[in-house]
Amino acid sequence: MSGRVIVVGSVNIDLVARVPHLPHPGETVTGGSYDRHHGGKGGNQAVAAARLRRPTLFIGAVGDDTFESEARRALATERVDVSMVASLPGQATGVALILVDASGENQIAVIPGANGAIEAGYVRECLARLGPLTGDVVLVCNEVPLHVVREALTCARAAGATTVLNPAPATGIDRSIFALADIITPNRNELSMLLATEARRTGRRTDASQEVPARARLLLDPGPEGPGVRRAVIVTLGSAGVLVLERVGPGLDRAPASPGNEARQDQAAEPAAAVATSGGSDGARIWEVPAERVSTLDSTGAGDAFNGALAAAIAEGRPLAEAVKRAVAAGALATTHVGAREGMPTAVELEDFLATR
C-alpha cells in the first residue's frame, strides 16, 4: 500500500522553559533555561510520519507575522508537503508556552492564533482537490476549531480515507465528532473528558472508578446521540502502555487488502503474537501493549510521535496490532530527546530500536 498521511491540525512555535519544578498556582519559579522550537500537535504529527518515510501532507494555517516563513520552512525541511498551508492576513502564527521540569513532566499553554482562524471551507476545498483518498490516512487533532475537525473527518470519510482523531485537547468533542473517526487515540484524562462531555449533554452517567476498558467501550458502543467510533479506541496510558479496544467483524478485524499486503494480513490474524491479549466479547477485542522502557528526558512530544507513527504504519498497510506496537516504540523514543518535534524518531532509529525488542 502506498497511502499518504494527511494531517489536519495546528502548527506552532514552541517557547520552552526548563525549570527545577513545575509551578503551583501563584508560584514563581526561577532558574532553568529557555529554547525555541517548532511545534503544534498537527505539525509534530506530520513530521513524525514524514520521518518514517511516509508521504505526508499538512493542511493548516500560519499567520502573516515574523514566524510565518520559519514555521513553513521547518515543515518543508522535514519533507512535509506544505502546499496547503494557508497564510492568514491579520493573524499571528500559533504559539505554545511550555514548562518542563527536571523529571520530564510538562505544562503547556497554547495561544492558537491562525490555528483558531482556519475555516472549514478551506479544509473541505483542500481535501476535495486531493481527489479519492482510498489508502490514505487523515489524522486530525483538536487544536483547530471543532467545526473544522468535524468537516475534516466528514470529508475524509466520504473520500475513502481511514480517519484518525487525536482528541487533544478533548474540550468540546462529542459523539457527533468522534463517531466520524475510524480510530480515536485519547489518553486517560482525555477519555474521562470525552465521557464527562457526553454525560453533561445526555445525562448518561459513568462511574469514574470503572476500569479503562469499560470506559473505552462507551466510546465504541452506540450512545444516546448515535453510533460510536467506527473501528478502534486506543487509550495511551503513559508508563502503563496502551490499551486497544477494537471492533471486530467482516472487514474490520483485518488490514485492508492491497497489493503486496497478503503476507502481512496473515500475520495480522493473531494479534496475540505481538501483544498481550485479554478476552473480547460482543463484537470487540481488547489487548494491551506495554510501554517501552527508556531513559526519559522530555515527554512533551510523546503523544504526537505516537499518533504520527500510528498513522504512518496504517498508511503503509500494516495491521492495527503492528501499527500500535510501532507507535508505542516511536512515542518512547521521542522522550529520549529534548523538544517535541526534535524527538520524532527517524525510520532507521525506529527499526533499530524494534530490532532489539
N, C-alpha and C positions, 0 to 999 in steps of 0.2 A: 504494500500500500504506500502511495506517495502523497499522503494527505498533508495539508498545511495546518499550522496553528495560527488562528486569527484571534488576537486579543483585543477586547473592547474594554477600555478602562482608563486609569489615571496615569499621568506622568508628572513627577515632582522633582524639585531639587531638595535633597535632604540636608538639613543643618544639624549635625550630630555633636553632642557634648558627652564625653565620657567623664563620669563623676564618681566620687567614692561610694555614694549610695544614692538611691532614688529619693527625692524629697517627699516629705509628708505635706499635707495641705498647710500652706502658710510658711513652710520652712524654706530657707535659702541655703543651698549647698554650694560651697566654693571649692576651687581646686579642679583638677582634671585637665582635659584637653578638648580641642574643637577641630572638627573637619567638615568639609562639604562634599557630599556625594550625590549621585544621581539615583532617583528612586521613583516612588509611586508604585502601588501594587501592580497595576497594569504593565507599566514599563519594566518592572523587575521580572514579572512572569514571562513577558515576551523575550527578555534577554535569557532567562533560564531555558526556555525552549530553543532559542536560536543557538545557544552554546552547545546544545545537544544535537546540533546539525539538522534541525528540522526547519524547513522553510517557514518563516514567521512574518506575519504582517500585523501592524499595530494600528488600531483605529482609536483616535483620541484627539485631544486639543491642548495647545500651549497658548500662552499669551503673546502680546506683542512687546514684551519687555526685554531686558538685557539677558534674561535666562532662556529666551526662546531658542536661539540658534544653538546654545550649549546643550539644551535638553534634546533637541532634534538630532544633533551631531552624535551625542552619546549613544542613542539608539542605533543610528545608521552604522556607526563604527562596529557594533556588535552584529552586523548583518541582519538587522531587523528592517523590514520594508516600512519606510515612514511616509510613503506617498499619500496615505490617507490620514495623516496628522494635520489637523486644521490649525491655523493661526487666527486667533480671535481678537479683533481690534478692541482696545479699551479694557482688556482683561490681563491679569497677571498670570504668569505660569505658576502652577501649584507649588506649594512649599510644605515640607514636613519638618517639624521640630522634634528631635529625638534625643532622649536621655538614656544612656546605657550605664549600668553600674558595674562594679568590679567582677561580679559573677556572670555578667552577660544578660541579665534581665533588663527590660526596657520599658519606657513610657513614651508614647507617641501622640503628638497633636498635629492634625493636618489642616492647612488652610487651602481649600480646593482651587480657588482662582478659576482658570479656564476649564478645569475638570468639572466644575459645577455649572458651567455655562454651555457646555456642548448640547446640541439639540438632537432629539430622537430622529427627526427627519434627516439629518446629516448621516447618522449611523445607518438608517434604512437605505439611503442612496448609495453609501459605500458598499454595503453588503449586496445590494442589487447589482452593482457594477461588477462584482466578482463572479456573478453567474451561479450555476449549480454548485453546491458546497458538499456534495456527497464525498465521503472520505476525509473531509476536513473536520477539525475540532475548533469550535468557537468557545473561547474561555472568557467569561465576563466576571468582573469584580464590582463591588458596590461602592467604589469611590467616585462614581459618576451618578447623576440623578436617577431616581428609581424609575422614572418613565423611560429613560434611556436603557437601563438594564432590561426592562420588560420588552422594549422594542427590539433590542439586540437578540434576546433569546427567541422571541417570536419569529423574527425574520430568518434567523439561522436555522431554526427548526423547520420552517417552511421550505428552506432551500436544501434540506437534507443533511445538514451538519450534525455531528454529535455536540451537544451543548453541555458545558460545564460551568456551574455557578459557584464562585468563591464568595460566600456571603460575609465579606469582611469590609467594613463593619456590617453587622446584621440589622442595624437600625432600619425599621420600616418595611422589611421584607415580609410579605405574606404569601399565602398559598397561590394566589394568582400569579406570582412571580416564580417561586421555586418549583411549581408544578410544570413549568416550561423547560426545566433542566433535566437532561438525562442523568447527570451526576451533580451532586451538591457536596461541598467539602467544608463544613463548619468545624471549628474547634469546639471544645467543651462549652465555653462561655457563649459562643455564637449559637450553638444548639439550644441552650437554655433561653436565649433571647428570642429565637425564632418561635419556640413553643409559647413563651410568655406573650409575644405579639398576637399569636392565634388565640390564646386564652382571653386576652382583652377584647378581641373582635367578636368572638363567638361564645364565650363562656365555657369553652371546653377546657376544664382544668386538668393540669398534670401534676403528678406527685414528684416534687424535686428530689425525693430520696430514691426514685427509681434508678435502676442501673442504666448505663448509657445505651445498651442495645434496645431496651424497651422504649426509651425516649426517641432514639433514632427511628424506630419503627413507625412512630407517629408521623414522621415526615414522608415515609414511603407509602403508608396506607392512605386511603381516601379520608378526608376530614369533612367537617360541616360545610366548608366552602369549595369543595371539589376534590379532584384527584391529587395524588401525591407525586413525589419525584418519580421520574419515569423509569430509571434503571437502578441507581445505587446512591446510598448515603454513606459518605466516607468521613468519619469523625477523627480528626487529629487530636491526640491526647498528650502531646509533649513527650516527656520521658517515658510515658506508658505506651507509646507507639501509636498505632492507628487501628480503628475498628471499622470494618466494612459490612454493611448490610445491603445485599444485592438481591434484587428481584430476579427470580428465575422463571423460565418458561420458554416457549418457542421464540427463537430469535433474540433472547435476552441473556441467556447464560453462556453464550459462546461469542468469541470475537467475530466481527463482521467478515464475511467471506471476501477475499481479494486475491489476485494472482500472487503466488509465492507465499501465501499465508497458510497453506494447508497443514504443514507440519506443526506450525505454531498453534493452530487451532486444536490439534490433537493433544498437545501439551496442556492446553487451557482447560481441558475437560475435568481435570482433577486439581483444584487449587490447593488441596491439602499437601501436594508435593512441594509447594512453595511457601506455605504459611500454615500456622496452627489454626485448626478449624473447630468450631463448635456447631452443634446441630441447628439447622434452619428448619422452618416449618411454614405451612400456609403460603407457599409460593415465594419464600425468601430464604437466602442462606447467609450465615454470619461467619465471619472469620476475623482474626486479628493478625497484625504484622507487628512484631516487637520493634522498639526503637533501636537504632544503631548506636553503639557506644563510641563516642568520640570526645576529644578534648575541646569543649565549647569555649569560644572566645566572645561571640556576639550572636545572639539568637534572632536579631532583627529580621533577616531575610529568609528564615527557615520556611515559613508558610508559603512565601512566594516561590521559592525553589521547588517545594513540593508540588504546587499547582502547575507550574510551568513544565516540570518533568513529567507529571501525570499526563498533561495534555499532549506532550511530545510523544510519549510512549503509545498513547491511544491512537494518535495520528499515524504512527508507524505500523499500526495494525496489531500491536501486542495485546494479549488478553488482559482483562482487568487485574487479575491476581499479580501478573508480572508487572504491569504498569504501576500498581500501588507499591510493590516492593522496590522498584527503581525510584519512585518518588520519595519514599521514606529515606533511601540512601542519599538522594540528592539534597533533601532537607537537612540531613545530618551533616553532610559535607559543607553546606553553606554556613553552618555555625562555627566552623573552624577558621573562618576569616573575619576580619573586622569590616563592617559595612554591609549593607543589604545587597546591592547589585554586585559589588565586587566579589561576594562569596559564591555566586552562582557557579556550580562546577561545570567544567568542560566535559565533552563526551569521553575523552581519554581519562580524565580523573574519575569519572563515574564508573567506567568499565574496569579500571584498575582496582578501584575500591570494591566493586562487586566481585571481582575475581578472587579476593581474599576472604570472602564470606562463604 
